[in-house]
Amino acid sequence: MSAADHSSRDNSGSDRCLPNDSRPLGWRPLGWRARLRQFSVNAVILALGCGTAVRLTVRDSYLWTGLIYYVTSPAAMCLLVLGGLLMAPARLRGRRRLLLLCLPLVAGWAWRSQYVGNATLPLPATTFRLMLWNACDGQLGWSRIEAVIRDARPGILALAEAETLKTRSAAWFQQHYPGYQRLDLPRRLMLLSRYPILGHRRLAWIKGGNYEAVEVAVAGQRVTILFCDFASDLLSHRRRHIEKLHEVLQTLHGPVMFVGDLNTPVDSRYFDPIREEFHSAFETSGQGLHTTWPMPLPVIAIDHLWGSRQIAFHRTQILWTTCSDHRPVITDFTVAADRPTETEAAR
């Protein structure tokens, strides 16, 4: 074989080796774990982009944007960024820098939108206390839940997911909740009151939601407590539930409070019309994080306590406790005399 043949063979062999030679020193193909981490980081970035776009534009106007809106609260996105940083491989330097840039922005957004900083004012001489709590059916122990309730000493106690408690006897209730009247309601709801319960009626029912009106005599006035409960179905649009709530509220007169685990964030666009006549207890008199679910890292405020113009909220607390997957909401309020609006006075 001639030298020219050797030269041509070497040249052709070196050409065939160029792709391999161009790889960085120590290069190895990605394993399945690294690929999974890379996919997870990309999914986090996509979720951040979609969640931010939806929250700044259409919010929960439609079914699928509502699903994105509910699962990408600012607090949830903050946790997503932290998770993405922990999962991001070292080779994804660009994505890590992007997540590091997003972290303070999303954390600031979460703090600004979900932290309430009302001033703590002294309570009036006479106030009334209402406590709302989704007790998770006592799966973490009713004795612990009862200890929190005893410490809170509410005049009115609205319990969601209290089916097990309904099986207790009247003697048991007299022993554990002395001085309370008991009212069992549909869909695992229960209301206990130290004030006289004047009546109860179901105002509406639609699939996945019910609306129970309980009338209680507080300070010599008839106060209507609308106890609502919406099913926790991510694929069910909340529009019809909250529109029905608005419709029901328009039929009620005098001092009204509506409470319940609505499985809908308090910043949903569908609460905007309700805000014209009702105010949120925590937004007007609370202090701290408004998020109520899921414990121990709550990222969304879905436990609601609102009042009409005749209800004045003076102090509202959302307790930190691991007795349930929901945080209990406690408010101290007073009831003003029912004064007619200008339209009603003209009539």
PERA-V628970 format. One record per helix or strand. SS is the DSSP state (H for helix, E for strand). FROM is the first residue (numbers start at 1). TO is the last residue. Records with the same first field share a line. If there is no record, write none. Layout:
SS=FROM-TO, FROM-TO
This chain:
H=3-21, 32-56, 63-71, 74-87, 93-114, 136-138, 142-152, 163-166, 170-176, 239-249, 269-271, 274-276, 281-285, 342-346
E=115-117, 128-134, 156-160, 181-185, 189-193, 197-206, 209-218, 221-230, 256-261, 279-280, 286-289, 293-293, 300-300, 303-307, 311-318, 326-326, 329-335
